[in-house]
């Protein structure tokens, strides 16, 4: 088979780019731990309290080690349960220091919801019967709005919260 | 359309090469731009 020399140039260029992208994605997946948010870990959506992480007293932000935090949340139409403040009111803002590593753990009691911390890489689907997890390093200061990005019903637009990185 | 007489040897592919390279560079710039955005947030 005869190839024009220009054809060889763009074949090498195209295959080279493809190989480069695959190597970078492979590195991210196998060495840096970039993977889907659901780990096929199931939970009974009618009884999320059976899992220790989603018991009412364990919801919200917990510091587990120096600079390491866990946030447990339960999504339901049309609210994110981030736990309670000391005065008993519902928490609407999660405050973490800059540079901390935060593991977000969330599940749904009813329908499919979304959990996106807009402006960061934290973005997951929240499915009833599954636990979604995403660990992120909060690199940038600011107030980030949490939004439900899966249409979940009439009050979908009322589902929001805030993550503040200080 | 190239004439039936013209062989592959003398087909002029310069314009094709330039277009392919422009598209290739656009794809590379976008790919690394988006990956950079992912890494920085």
N, CA and C atoms of all chains as a GROMACS GRO file, in nm:
protein
  621
    1UNK      N    1   0.085  -0.120   0.000
    1UNK     CA    2   0.000   0.000   0.000
    1UNK      C    3   0.088   0.125   0.000
    2UNK      N    4   0.054   0.215  -0.091
    2UNK     CA    5   0.133   0.336  -0.097
    2UNK      C    6   0.061   0.451  -0.025
    3UNK      N    7   0.131   0.520   0.060
    3UNK     CA    8   0.074   0.636   0.128
    3UNK      C    9   0.148   0.761   0.083
    4UNK      N   10   0.072   0.864   0.057
    4UNK     CA   11   0.132   0.995   0.028
    4UNK      C   12   0.206   1.040   0.152
    5UNK      N   13   0.313   1.116   0.136
    5UNK     CA   14   0.391   1.152   0.256
    5UNK      C   15   0.312   1.241   0.353
    6UNK      N   16   0.220   1.323   0.300
    6UNK     CA   17   0.137   1.404   0.389
    6UNK      C   18   0.043   1.317   0.471
    7UNK      N   19  -0.007   1.209   0.404
    7UNK     CA   20  -0.096   1.118   0.477
    7UNK      C   21  -0.022   1.056   0.596
    8UNK      N   22   0.104   1.024   0.576
    8UNK     CA   23   0.183   0.968   0.687
    8UNK      C   24   0.194   1.071   0.800
    9UNK      N   25   0.214   1.198   0.761
    9UNK     CA   26   0.228   1.304   0.862
    9UNK      C   27   0.103   1.310   0.949
   10UNK      N   28  -0.018   1.316   0.886
   10UNK     CA   29  -0.136   1.332   0.973
   10UNK      C   30  -0.176   1.205   1.043
   11UNK      N   31  -0.140   1.090   0.986
   11UNK     CA   32  -0.166   0.964   1.059
   11UNK      C   33  -0.082   0.958   1.187
   12UNK      N   34   0.045   0.994   1.174
   12UNK     CA   35   0.133   0.994   1.292
   12UNK      C   36   0.083   1.096   1.394
   13UNK      N   37   0.044   1.214   1.347
   13UNK     CA   38  -0.007   1.320   1.434
   13UNK      C   39  -0.133   1.273   1.508
   14UNK      N   40  -0.227   1.214   1.432
   14UNK     CA   41  -0.354   1.170   1.491
   14UNK      C   42  -0.333   1.057   1.590
   15UNK      N   43  -0.257   0.955   1.550
   15UNK     CA   44  -0.235   0.842   1.641
   15UNK      C   45  -0.153   0.885   1.762
   16UNK      N   46  -0.057   0.975   1.740
   16UNK     CA   47   0.024   1.026   1.851
   16UNK      C   48  -0.061   1.099   1.954
   17UNK      N   49  -0.155   1.184   1.905
   17UNK     CA   50  -0.243   1.257   1.998
   17UNK      C   51  -0.330   1.159   2.075
   18UNK      N   52  -0.384   1.060   2.005
   18UNK     CA   53  -0.470   0.961   2.070
   18UNK      C   54  -0.392   0.888   2.180
   19UNK      N   55  -0.270   0.846   2.148
   19UNK     CA   56  -0.188   0.776   2.246
   19UNK      C   57  -0.159   0.867   2.366
   20UNK      N   58  -0.129   0.994   2.341
   20UNK     CA   59  -0.099   1.089   2.448
   20UNK      C   60  -0.220   1.105   2.541
   21UNK      N   61  -0.340   1.124   2.482
   21UNK     CA   62  -0.462   1.140   2.564
   21UNK      C   63  -0.485   1.015   2.649
   22UNK      N   64  -0.470   0.897   2.586
   22UNK     CA   65  -0.495   0.772   2.660
   22UNK      C   66  -0.395   0.753   2.774
   23UNK      N   67  -0.269   0.790   2.751
   23UNK     CA   68  -0.168   0.777   2.857
   23UNK      C   69  -0.205   0.869   2.975
   24UNK      N   70  -0.244   0.994   2.944
   24UNK     CA   71  -0.280   1.088   3.051
   24UNK      C   72  -0.404   1.037   3.127
   25UNK      N   73  -0.504   0.988   3.055
   25UNK     CA   74  -0.625   0.938   3.121
   25UNK      C   75  -0.593   0.813   3.203
   26UNK      N   76  -0.509   0.725   3.149
   26UNK     CA   77  -0.468   0.606   3.222
   26UNK      C   78  -0.392   0.642   3.349
   27UNK      N   79  -0.306   0.741   3.341
   27UNK     CA   80  -0.231   0.788   3.458
   27UNK      C   81  -0.327   0.844   3.564
   28UNK      N   82  -0.424   0.925   3.519
   28UNK     CA   83  -0.522   0.983   3.612
   28UNK      C   84  -0.605   0.873   3.677
   29UNK      N   85  -0.643   0.771   3.601
   29UNK     CA   86  -0.731   0.667   3.655
   29UNK      C   87  -0.656   0.571   3.747
   30UNK      N   88  -0.537   0.527   3.706
   30UNK     CA   89  -0.470   0.421   3.782
   30UNK      C   90  -0.372   0.472   3.888
   31UNK      N   91  -0.316   0.590   3.868
   31UNK     CA   92  -0.220   0.642   3.967
   31UNK      C   93  -0.279   0.752   4.054
   32UNK      N   94  -0.370   0.832   3.996
   32UNK     CA   95  -0.423   0.945   4.071
   32UNK      C   96  -0.563   0.918   4.127
   33UNK      N   97  -0.618   0.801   4.095
   33UNK     CA   98  -0.745   0.762   4.156
   33UNK      C   99  -0.868   0.834   4.105
   34UNK      N  100  -0.865   0.884   3.982
   34UNK     CA  101  -0.985   0.944   3.924
   34UNK      C  102  -1.078   0.832   3.877
   35UNK      N  103  -1.196   0.824   3.936
   35UNK     CA  104  -1.287   0.716   3.899
   35UNK      C  105  -1.431   0.759   3.922
   36UNK      N  106  -1.529   0.680   3.877
   36UNK     CA  107  -1.669   0.720   3.896
   36UNK      C  108  -1.704   0.732   4.045
   37UNK      N  109  -1.808   0.809   4.074
   37UNK     CA  110  -1.842   0.842   4.214
   37UNK      C  111  -1.918   0.732   4.285
   38UNK      N  112  -1.986   0.648   4.207
   38UNK     CA  113  -2.058   0.539   4.270
   38UNK      C  114  -1.968   0.417   4.271
   39UNK      N  115  -1.963   0.348   4.385
   39UNK     CA  116  -1.872   0.234   4.395
   39UNK      C  117  -1.952   0.105   4.403
   40UNK      N  118  -2.071   0.107   4.342
   40UNK     CA  119  -2.163  -0.007   4.344
   40UNK      C  120  -2.191  -0.048   4.489
   41UNK      N  121  -2.184   0.050   4.579
   41UNK     CA  122  -2.214   0.022   4.719
   41UNK      C  123  -2.362   0.053   4.740
   42UNK      N  124  -2.438  -0.045   4.785
   42UNK     CA  125  -2.582  -0.026   4.793
   42UNK      C  126  -2.628   0.006   4.935
   43UNK      N  127  -2.749   0.059   4.944
   43UNK     CA  128  -2.809   0.099   5.071
   43UNK      C  129  -2.959   0.092   5.051
   44UNK      N  130  -3.034   0.064   5.157
   44UNK     CA  131  -3.180   0.062   5.144
   44UNK      C  132  -3.231   0.206   5.150
   45UNK      N  133  -3.289   0.258   5.042
   45UNK     CA  134  -3.330   0.399   5.041
   45UNK      C  135  -3.443   0.429   5.141
   46UNK      N  136  -3.518   0.326   5.182
   46UNK     CA  137  -3.626   0.345   5.280
   46UNK      C  138  -3.569   0.356   5.421
   47UNK      N  139  -3.444   0.314   5.438
   47UNK     CA  140  -3.388   0.305   5.572
   47UNK      C  141  -3.240   0.343   5.569
   48UNK      N  142  -3.212   0.468   5.526
   48UNK     CA  143  -3.072   0.510   5.513
   48UNK      C  144  -3.003   0.518   5.649
   49UNK      N  145  -3.082   0.530   5.757
   49UNK     CA  146  -3.024   0.541   5.892
   49UNK      C  147  -2.956   0.411   5.934
   50UNK      N  148  -2.985   0.302   5.862
   50UNK     CA  149  -2.920   0.175   5.896
   50UNK      C  150  -2.770   0.183   5.872
   51UNK      N  151  -2.729   0.275   5.785
   51UNK     CA  152  -2.586   0.297   5.761
   51UNK      C  153  -2.538   0.405   5.858
   52UNK      N  154  -2.432   0.375   5.930
   52UNK     CA  155  -2.385   0.466   6.035
   52UNK      C  156  -2.363   0.608   5.984
   53UNK      N  157  -2.309   0.620   5.862
   53UNK     CA  158  -2.276   0.752   5.809
   53UNK      C  159  -2.399   0.840   5.792
   54UNK      N  160  -2.515   0.778   5.773
   54UNK     CA  161  -2.634   0.858   5.743
   54UNK      C  162  -2.733   0.865   5.859
   55UNK      N  163  -2.685   0.831   5.979
   55UNK     CA  164  -2.769   0.852   6.097
   55UNK      C  165  -2.776   1.002   6.123
   56UNK      N  166  -2.892   1.052   6.168
   56UNK     CA  167  -2.910   1.198   6.181
   56UNK      C  168  -2.797   1.268   6.256
   57UNK      N  169  -2.743   1.204   6.364
   57UNK     CA  170  -2.638   1.271   6.441
   57UNK      C  171  -2.504   1.272   6.370
   58UNK      N  172  -2.489   1.191   6.266
   58UNK     CA  173  -2.362   1.187   6.193
   58UNK      C  174  -2.364   1.270   6.065
   59UNK      N  175  -2.478   1.334   6.037
   59UNK     CA  176  -2.484   1.414   5.915
   59UNK      C  177  -2.406   1.543   5.933
   60UNK      N  178  -2.357   1.595   5.821
   60UNK     CA  179  -2.283   1.721   5.826
   60UNK      C  180  -2.133   1.697   5.829
   61UNK      N  181  -2.063   1.805   5.866
   61UNK     CA  182  -1.917   1.807   5.857
   61UNK      C  183  -1.852   1.746   5.982
   62UNK      N  184  -1.755   1.658   5.962
   62UNK     CA  185  -1.678   1.602   6.073
   62UNK      C  186  -1.530   1.609   6.035
   63UNK      N  187  -1.448   1.656   6.128
   63UNK     CA  188  -1.304   1.654   6.102
   63UNK      C  189  -1.252   1.519   6.150
   64UNK      N  190  -1.194   1.441   6.059
   64UNK     CA  191  -1.148   1.307   6.098
   64UNK      C  192  -0.999   1.304   6.127
   65UNK      N  193  -0.925   1.398   6.072
   65UNK     CA  194  -0.782   1.409   6.099
   65UNK      C  195  -0.743   1.552   6.065
   66UNK      N  196  -0.619   1.588   6.094
   66UNK     CA  197  -0.570   1.722   6.064
   66UNK      C  198  -0.588   1.752   5.914
   67UNK      N  199  -0.674   1.847   5.882
   67UNK     CA  200  -0.695   1.883   5.742
   67UNK      C  201  -0.778   1.786   5.660
   68UNK      N  202  -0.834   1.685   5.729
   68UNK     CA  203  -0.917   1.588   5.656
   68UNK      C  204  -1.059   1.590   5.713
   69UNK      N  205  -1.155   1.604   5.624
   69UNK     CA  206  -1.294   1.614   5.667
   69UNK      C  207  -1.380   1.514   5.592
   70UNK      N  208  -1.492   1.478   5.658
   70UNK     CA  209  -1.594   1.397   5.592
   70UNK      C  210  -1.725   1.474   5.603
   71UNK      N  211  -1.800   1.480   5.496
   71UNK     CA  212  -1.932   1.541   5.499
   71UNK      C  213  -2.033   1.434   5.462
   72UNK      N  214  -2.124   1.402   5.555
   72UNK     CA  215  -2.230   1.306   5.526
   72UNK      C  216  -2.357   1.383   5.497
   73UNK      N  217  -2.427   1.344   5.393
   73UNK     CA  218  -2.548   1.418   5.354
   73UNK      C  219  -2.654   1.320   5.305
   74UNK      N  220  -2.778   1.359   5.324
   74UNK     CA  221  -2.890   1.282   5.268
   74UNK      C  222  -2.970   1.377   5.182
   75UNK      N  223  -2.992   1.339   5.058
   75UNK     CA  224  -3.072   1.420   4.967
   75UNK      C  225  -3.212   1.361   4.961
   76UNK      N  226  -3.311   1.450   4.959
   76UNK     CA  227  -3.449   1.405   4.940
   76UNK      C  228  -3.523   1.521   4.875
   77UNK      N  229  -3.634   1.493   4.814
   77UNK     CA  230  -3.710   1.599   4.747
   77UNK      C  231  -3.769   1.693   4.854
   78UNK      N  232  -3.734   1.818   4.864
   78UNK     CA  233  -3.638   1.891   4.781
   78UNK      C  234  -3.541   1.959   4.875
   79UNK      N  235  -3.454   1.880   4.933
   79UNK     CA  236  -3.366   1.931   5.037
   79UNK      C  237  -3.237   1.849   5.046
   80UNK      N  238  -3.129   1.918   5.087
   80UNK     CA  239  -3.007   1.846   5.125
   80UNK      C  240  -3.002   1.851   5.276
   81UNK      N  241  -2.991   1.736   5.341
   81UNK     CA  242  -2.978   1.735   5.487
   81UNK      C  243  -2.829   1.735   5.521
   82UNK      N  244  -2.779   1.853   5.566
   82UNK     CA  245  -2.638   1.869   5.603
   82UNK      C  246  -2.622   1.858   5.755
   83UNK      N  247  -2.725   1.808   5.823
   83UNK     CA  248  -2.719   1.800   5.970
   83UNK      C  249  -2.770   1.926   6.035
   84UNK      N  250  -2.743   1.938   6.165
   84UNK     CA  251  -2.798   2.051   6.241
   84UNK      C  252  -2.687   2.135   6.303
   85UNK      N  253  -2.717   2.264   6.317
   85UNK     CA  254  -2.627   2.355   6.389
   85UNK      C  255  -2.645   2.331   6.538
   86UNK      N  256  -2.558   2.396   6.618
   86UNK     CA  257  -2.569   2.379   6.764
   86UNK      C  258  -2.703   2.427   6.818
   87UNK      N  259  -2.759   2.532   6.754
   87UNK     CA  260  -2.888   2.584   6.802
   87UNK      C  261  -3.007   2.502   6.750
   88UNK      N  262  -2.981   2.396   6.677
   88UNK     CA  263  -3.089   2.308   6.634
   88UNK      C  264  -3.144   2.338   6.495
   89UNK      N  265  -3.100   2.450   6.436
   89UNK     CA  266  -3.150   2.481   6.302
   89UNK      C  267  -3.073   2.399   6.197
   90UNK      N  268  -3.135   2.381   6.082
   90UNK     CA  269  -3.072   2.300   5.978
   90UNK      C  270  -2.949   2.370   5.920
   91UNK      N  271  -2.839   2.295   5.903
   91UNK     CA  272  -2.717   2.351   5.846
   91UNK      C  273  -2.738   2.374   5.697
   92UNK      N  274  -2.701   2.494   5.650
   92UNK     CA  275  -2.712   2.523   5.508
   92UNK      C  276  -2.575   2.550   5.445
   93UNK      N  277  -2.475   2.576   5.531
   93UNK     CA  278  -2.342   2.607   5.479
   93UNK      C  279  -2.239   2.514   5.542
   94UNK      N  280  -2.156   2.456   5.457
   94UNK     CA  281  -2.045   2.373   5.505
   94UNK      C  282  -1.920   2.457   5.494
   95UNK      N  283  -1.849   2.475   5.606
   95UNK     CA  284  -1.731   2.562   5.605
   95UNK      C  285  -1.605   2.478   5.628
   96UNK      N  286  -1.514   2.484   5.534
   96UNK     CA  287  -1.387   2.411   5.548
   96UNK      C  288  -1.270   2.504   5.516
   97UNK      N  289  -1.155   2.482   5.582
   97UNK     CA  290  -1.040   2.566   5.549
   97UNK      C  291  -0.981   2.530   5.413
   98UNK      N  292  -0.916   2.631   5.354
   98UNK     CA  293  -0.852   2.612   5.224
   98UNK      C  294  -0.744   2.504   5.232
   99UNK      N  295  -0.738   2.420   5.130
   99UNK     CA  296  -0.635   2.318   5.124
   99UNK      C  297  -0.674   2.188   5.192
  100UNK      N  298  -0.792   2.184   5.253
  100UNK     CA  299  -0.830   2.061   5.322
  100UNK      C  300  -0.885   1.959   5.224
  101UNK      N  301  -0.873   1.832   5.264
  101UNK     CA  302  -0.925   1.722   5.183
  101UNK      C  303  -1.061   1.685   5.238
  102UNK      N  304  -1.161   1.690   5.154
  102UNK     CA  305  -1.298   1.667   5.199
  102UNK      C  306  -1.358   1.549   5.123
  103UNK      N  307  -1.409   1.453   5.201
  103UNK     CA  308  -1.478   1.339   5.140
  103UNK      C  309  -1.628   1.365   5.151
  104UNK      N  310  -1.694   1.384   5.039
  104UNK     CA  311  -1.839   1.405   5.037
  104UNK      C  312  -1.906   1.270   5.019
  105UNK      N  313  -1.996   1.236   5.111
  105UNK     CA  314  -2.070   1.110   5.101
  105UNK      C  315  -2.218   1.144   5.101
  106UNK      N  316  -2.288   1.095   5.002
  106UNK     CA  317  -2.429   1.133   4.991
  106UNK      C  318  -2.512   1.018   4.937
  107UNK      N  319  -2.636   1.012   4.980
  107UNK     CA  320  -2.730   0.915   4.925
  107UNK      C  321  -2.868   0.981   4.918
  108UNK      N  322  -2.958   0.917   4.847
  108UNK     CA  323  -3.092   0.973   4.827
  108UNK      C  324  -3.196   0.883   4.891
  109UNK      N  325  -3.301   0.947   4.947
  109UNK     CA  326  -3.410   0.869   5.006
  109UNK      C  327  -3.521   0.839   4.906
  110UNK      N  328  -3.525   0.918   4.797
  110UNK     CA  329  -3.638   0.900   4.706
  110UNK      C  330  -3.598   0.886   4.559
  111UNK      N  331  -3.579   0.997   4.492
  111UNK     CA  332  -3.552   0.990   4.348
  111UNK      C  333  -3.407   1.026   4.319
  112UNK      N  334  -3.372   1.026   4.192
  112UNK     CA  335  -3.236   1.062   4.153
  112UNK      C  336  -3.217   1.213   4.171
  113UNK      N  337  -3.111   1.251   4.243
  113UNK     CA  338  -3.075   1.391   4.259
  113UNK      C  339  -2.934   1.411   4.206
  114UNK      N  340  -2.894   1.536   4.202
  114UNK     CA  341  -2.755   1.567   4.166
  114UNK      C  342  -2.691   1.638   4.284
  115UNK      N  343  -2.560   1.633   4.290
  115UNK     CA  344  -2.487   1.709   4.392
  115UNK      C  345  -2.366   1.770   4.324
  116UNK      N  346  -2.376   1.899   4.297
  116UNK     CA  347  -2.265   1.967   4.232
  116UNK      C  348  -2.226   2.088   4.315
  117UNK      N  349  -2.097   2.097   4.347
  117UNK     CA  350  -2.045   2.216   4.411
  117UNK      C  351  -1.992   2.301   4.295
  118UNK      N  352  -2.074   2.394   4.249
  118UNK     CA  353  -2.043   2.468   4.127
  118UNK      C  354  -1.911   2.542   4.140
  119UNK      N  355  -1.824   2.527   4.041
  119UNK     CA  356  -1.693   2.593   4.043
  119UNK      C  357  -1.582   2.503   4.096
  120UNK      N  358  -1.618   2.380   4.136
  120UNK     CA  359  -1.518   2.282   4.177
  120UNK      C  360  -1.542   2.154   4.096
  121UNK      N  361  -1.459   2.054   4.117
  121UNK     CA  362  -1.479   1.927   4.045
  121UNK      C  363  -1.580   1.836   4.114
  122UNK      N  364  -1.635   1.880   4.228
  122UNK     CA  365  -1.728   1.794   4.301
  122UNK      C  366  -1.862   1.794   4.226
  123UNK      N  367  -1.894   1.683   4.166
  123UNK     CA  368  -2.015   1.674   4.085
  123UNK      C  369  -2.054   1.527   4.076
  124UNK      N  370  -2.166   1.492   4.138
  124UNK     CA  371  -2.206   1.352   4.134
  124UNK      C  372  -2.355   1.338   4.114
  125UNK      N  373  -2.391   1.220   4.068
  125UNK     CA  374  -2.530   1.180   4.062
  125UNK      C  375  -2.560   1.114   4.197
  126UNK      N  376  -2.678   1.138   4.251
  126UNK     CA  377  -2.716   1.077   4.377
  126UNK      C  378  -2.834   0.987   4.348
  127UNK      N  379  -2.812   0.857   4.356
  127UNK     CA  380  -2.918   0.763   4.319
  127UNK      C  381  -2.973   0.693   4.442
  128UNK      N  382  -3.106   0.675   4.449
  128UNK     CA  383  -3.160   0.599   4.562
  128UNK      C  384  -3.107   0.456   4.556
  129UNK      N  385  -3.064   0.405   4.672
  129UNK     CA  386  -3.011   0.269   4.674
  129UNK      C  387  -2.861   0.262   4.657
  130UNK      N  388  -2.798   0.376   4.630
  130UNK     CA  389  -2.653   0.379   4.614
  130UNK      C  390  -2.591   0.489   4.700
  131UNK      N  391  -2.465   0.468   4.736
  131UNK     CA  392  -2.391   0.571   4.809
  131UNK      C  393  -2.292   0.632   4.711
  132UNK      N  394  -2.296   0.765   4.697
  132UNK     CA  395  -2.200   0.833   4.608
  132UNK      C  396  -2.095   0.901   4.694
  133UNK      N  397  -1.970   0.885   4.652
  133UNK     CA  398  -1.859   0.945   4.728
  133UNK      C  399  -1.768   1.021   4.633
  134UNK      N  400  -1.718   1.133   4.681
  134UNK     CA  401  -1.619   1.206   4.602
  134UNK      C  402  -1.526   1.278   4.697
  135UNK      N  403  -1.397   1.251   4.682
  135UNK     CA  404  -1.299   1.318   4.767
  135UNK      C  405  -1.233   1.429   4.688
  136UNK      N  406  -1.228   1.548   4.746
  136UNK     CA  407  -1.170   1.661   4.674
  136UNK      C  408  -1.082   1.742   4.767
  137UNK      N  409  -0.977   1.800   4.711
  137UNK     CA  410  -0.895   1.895   4.785
  137UNK      C  411  -0.949   2.033   4.750
  138UNK      N  412  -0.990   2.108   4.851
  138UNK     CA  413  -1.047   2.240   4.826
  138UNK      C  414  -0.932   2.340   4.811
  139UNK      N  415  -0.894   2.365   4.687
  139UNK     CA  416  -0.774   2.444   4.658
  139UNK      C  417  -0.799   2.593   4.658
  140UNK      N  418  -0.922   2.633   4.630
  140UNK     CA  419  -0.950   2.776   4.609
  140UNK      C  420  -1.047   2.830   4.714
  141UNK      N  421  -1.018   2.951   4.759
  141UNK     CA  422  -1.107   3.020   4.852
  141UNK      C  423  -1.237   3.058   4.783
  142UNK      N  424  -1.343   3.069   4.862
  142UNK     CA  425  -1.465   3.122   4.804
  142UNK      C  426  -1.588   3.055   4.858
  143UNK      N  427  -1.701   3.108   4.814
  143UNK     CA  428  -1.830   3.048   4.848
  143UNK      C  429  -1.881   2.979   4.724
  144UNK      N  430  -1.904   2.850   4.735
  144UNK     CA  431  -1.948   2.773   4.619
  144UNK      C  432  -2.090   2.725   4.643
  145UNK      N  433  -2.174   2.745   4.545
  145UNK     CA  434  -2.314   2.704   4.558
  145UNK      C  435  -2.329   2.556   4.524
  146UNK      N  436  -2.401   2.487   4.611
  146UNK     CA  437  -2.432   2.347   4.586
  146UNK      C  438  -2.565   2.343   4.513
  147UNK      N  439  -2.569   2.277   4.401
  147UNK     CA  440  -2.695   2.268   4.326
  147UNK      C  441  -2.728   2.124   4.292
  148UNK      N  442  -2.859   2.100   4.281
  148UNK     CA  443  -2.909   1.972   4.231
  148UNK      C  444  -2.915   1.986   4.080
  149UNK      N  445  -2.840   1.904   4.010
  149UNK     CA  446  -2.837   1.918   3.865
  149UNK      C  447  -2.906   1.802   3.792
  150UNK      N  448  -2.989   1.727   3.867
  150UNK     CA  449  -3.072   1.625   3.803
  150UNK      C  450  -3.215   1.664   3.835
  151UNK      N  451  -3.296   1.681   3.731
  151UNK     CA  452  -3.434   1.726   3.759
  151UNK      C  453  -3.505   1.624   3.845
  152UNK      N  454  -3.552   1.668   3.965
  152UNK     CA  455  -3.606   1.572   4.061
  152UNK      C  456  -3.751   1.598   4.095
  153UNK      N  457  -3.813   1.699   4.034
  153UNK     CA  458  -3.954   1.725   4.060
  153UNK      C  459  -3.981   1.874   4.069
  154UNK      N  460  -4.100   1.906   4.115
  154UNK     CA  461  -4.152   2.043   4.112
  154UNK      C  462  -4.065   2.141   4.191
  155UNK      N  463  -4.000   2.093   4.298
  155UNK     CA  464  -3.919   2.183   4.381
  155UNK      C  465  -3.770   2.172   4.354
  156UNK      N  466  -3.735   2.121   4.237
  156UNK     CA  467  -3.595   2.100   4.200
  156UNK      C  468  -3.507   2.223   4.222
  157UNK      N  469  -3.561   2.340   4.182
  157UNK     CA  470  -3.483   2.464   4.191
  157UNK      C  471  -3.465   2.511   4.336
  158UNK      N  472  -3.537   2.450   4.429
  158UNK     CA  473  -3.524   2.490   4.570
  158UNK      C  474  -3.415   2.412   4.642
  159UNK      N  475  -3.357   2.316   4.572
  159UNK     CA  476  -3.251   2.234   4.634
  159UNK      C  477  -3.117   2.300   4.614
  160UNK      N  478  -3.066   2.362   4.718
  160UNK     CA  479  -2.932   2.419   4.707
  160UNK      C  480  -2.872   2.435   4.846
  161UNK      N  481  -2.745   2.462   4.849
  161UNK     CA  482  -2.673   2.484   4.975
  161UNK      C  483  -2.545   2.560   4.941
  162UNK      N  484  -2.454   2.568   5.038
  162UNK     CA  485  -2.331   2.642   5.014
  162UNK      C  486  -2.213   2.568   5.076
  163UNK      N  487  -2.102   2.569   5.005
  163UNK     CA  488  -1.975   2.524   5.063
  163UNK      C  489  -1.885   2.646   5.067
  164UNK      N  490  -1.837   2.679   5.187
  164UNK     CA  491  -1.750   2.795   5.199
  164UNK      C  492  -1.608   2.748   5.230
  165UNK      N  493  -1.514   2.790   5.149
  165UNK     CA  494  -1.374   2.757   5.172
  165UNK      C  495  -1.306   2.886   5.219
  166UNK      N  496  -1.252   2.882   5.342
  166UNK     CA  497  -1.194   3.003   5.399
  166UNK      C  498  -1.046   2.988   5.425
  167UNK      N  499  -1.269   1.687  -0.836
  167UNK     CA  500  -1.229   1.549  -0.863
  167UNK      C  501  -1.101   1.546  -0.945
  168UNK      N  502  -1.008   1.465  -0.903
  168UNK     CA  503  -0.885   1.448  -0.980
  168UNK      C  504  -0.918   1.375  -1.109
  169UNK      N  505  -0.847   1.411  -1.215
  169UNK     CA  506  -0.872   1.343  -1.341
  169UNK      C  507  -0.828   1.198  -1.329
  170UNK      N  508  -0.884   1.115  -1.415
  170UNK     CA  509  -0.856   0.972  -1.406
  170UNK      C  510  -0.708   0.944  -1.430
  171UNK      N  511  -0.646   1.035  -1.503
  171UNK     CA  512  -0.506   1.015  -1.537
  171UNK      C  513  -0.414   1.040  -1.416
  172UNK      N  514  -0.458   1.133  -1.330
  172UNK     CA  515  -0.371   1.174  -1.220
  172UNK      C  516  -0.350   1.057  -1.123
  173UNK      N  517  -0.227   1.028  -1.090
  173UNK     CA  518  -0.201   0.918  -0.997
  173UNK      C  519  -0.194   0.976  -0.856
  174UNK      N  520  -0.192   0.889  -0.760
  174UNK     CA  521  -0.187   0.932  -0.621
  174UNK      C  522  -0.057   1.009  -0.593
  175UNK      N  523   0.047   0.968  -0.664
  175UNK     CA  524   0.179   1.028  -0.648
  175UNK      C  525   0.176   1.180  -0.662
  176UNK      N  526   0.105   1.229  -0.766
  176UNK     CA  527   0.110   1.373  -0.787
  176UNK      C  528  -0.016   1.444  -0.738
  177UNK      N  529  -0.103   1.373  -0.662
  177UNK     CA  530  -0.218   1.443  -0.605
  177UNK      C  531  -0.164   1.551  -0.511
  178UNK      N  532  -0.221   1.670  -0.522
  178UNK     CA  533  -0.173   1.777  -0.436
  178UNK      C  534  -0.254   1.780  -0.307
  179UNK      N  535  -0.192   1.741  -0.198
  179UNK     CA  536  -0.264   1.730  -0.070
  179UNK      C  537  -0.223   1.840   0.029
  180UNK      N  538  -0.160   1.945  -0.022
  180UNK     CA  539  -0.111   2.049   0.068
  180UNK      C  540  -0.225   2.115   0.146
  181UNK      N  541  -0.334   2.149   0.076
  181UNK     CA  542  -0.449   2.212   0.142
  181UNK      C  543  -0.508   2.119   0.246
  182UNK      N  544  -0.516   1.990   0.212
  182UNK     CA  545  -0.570   1.891   0.306
  182UNK      C  546  -0.483   1.884   0.432
  183UNK      N  547  -0.352   1.882   0.409
  183UNK     CA  548  -0.260   1.876   0.523
  183UNK      C  549  -0.278   1.997   0.614
  184UNK      N  550  -0.286   2.116   0.554
  184UNK     CA  551  -0.302   2.237   0.636
  184UNK      C  552  -0.431   2.230   0.716
  185UNK      N  553  -0.539   2.189   0.652
  185UNK     CA  554  -0.670   2.181   0.720
  185UNK      C  555  -0.666   2.078   0.834
  186UNK      N  556  -0.608   1.962   0.806
  186UNK     CA  557  -0.600   1.857   0.908
  186UNK      C  558  -0.519   1.907   1.027
  187UNK      N  559  -0.410   1.977   1.000
  187UNK     CA  560  -0.325   2.026   1.109
  187UNK      C  561  -0.396   2.135   1.190
  188UNK      N  562  -0.472   2.222   1.120
  188UNK     CA  563  -0.547   2.325   1.193
  188UNK      C  564  -0.647   2.258   1.287
  189UNK      N  565  -0.720   2.161   1.236
  189UNK     CA  566  -0.818   2.090   1.320
  189UNK      C  567  -0.749   2.018   1.435
  190UNK      N  568  -0.636   1.955   1.405
  190UNK     CA  569  -0.561   1.882   1.507
  190UNK      C  570  -0.516   1.974   1.620
  191UNK      N  571  -0.464   2.090   1.582
  191UNK     CA  572  -0.416   2.185   1.683
  191UNK      C  573  -0.533   2.236   1.767
  192UNK      N  574  -0.650   2.263   1.702
  192UNK     CA  575  -0.768   2.308   1.777
  192UNK      C  576  -0.808   2.201   1.880
  193UNK      N  577  -0.810   2.074   1.836
  193UNK     CA  578  -0.847   1.965   1.929
  193UNK      C  579  -0.748   1.959   2.046
  194UNK      N  580  -0.619   1.968   2.017
  194UNK     CA  581  -0.518   1.961   2.124
  194UNK      C  582  -0.533   2.077   2.223
  195UNK      N  583  -0.552   2.198   2.169
  195UNK     CA  584  -0.564   2.316   2.256
  195UNK      C  585  -0.686   2.300   2.348
  196UNK      N  586  -0.800   2.257   2.292
  196UNK     CA  587  -0.920   2.240   2.374
  196UNK      C  588  -0.901   2.130   2.477
  197UNK      N  589  -0.842   2.020   2.434
  197UNK     CA  590  -0.824   1.906   2.526
  197UNK      C  591  -0.740   1.948   2.646
  198UNK      N  592  -0.626   2.012   2.621
  198UNK     CA  593  -0.540   2.052   2.732
  198UNK      C  594  -0.600   2.168   2.811
  199UNK      N  595  -0.675   2.254   2.743
  199UNK     CA  596  -0.744   2.363   2.814
  199UNK      C  597  -0.843   2.308   2.916
  200UNK      N  598  -0.923   2.211   2.873
  200UNK     CA  599  -1.025   2.153   2.961
  200UNK      C  600  -0.958   2.071   3.072
  201UNK      N  601  -0.853   1.998   3.037
  201UNK     CA  602  -0.782   1.919   3.139
  201UNK      C  603  -0.717   2.012   3.242
  202UNK      N  604  -0.666   2.124   3.195
  202UNK     CA  605  -0.606   2.223   3.286
  202UNK      C  606  -0.711   2.280   3.381
  203UNK      N  607  -0.830   2.304   3.328
  203UNK     CA  608  -0.941   2.353   3.411
  203UNK      C  609  -0.975   2.250   3.519
  204UNK      N  610  -0.979   2.124   3.480
  204UNK     CA  611  -1.009   2.015   3.574
  204UNK      C  612  -0.903   2.010   3.685
  205UNK      N  613  -0.775   2.025   3.648
  205UNK     CA  614  -0.668   2.016   3.747
  205UNK      C  615  -0.666   2.136   3.841
  206UNK      N  616  -0.710   2.252   3.790
  206UNK     CA  617  -0.694   2.374   3.870
  206UNK      C  618  -0.809   2.395   3.969
  207UNK      N  619  -0.922   2.326   3.953
  207UNK     CA  620  -1.036   2.354   4.040
  207UNK      C  621  -1.043   2.264   4.162
   0.00000   0.00000   0.00000
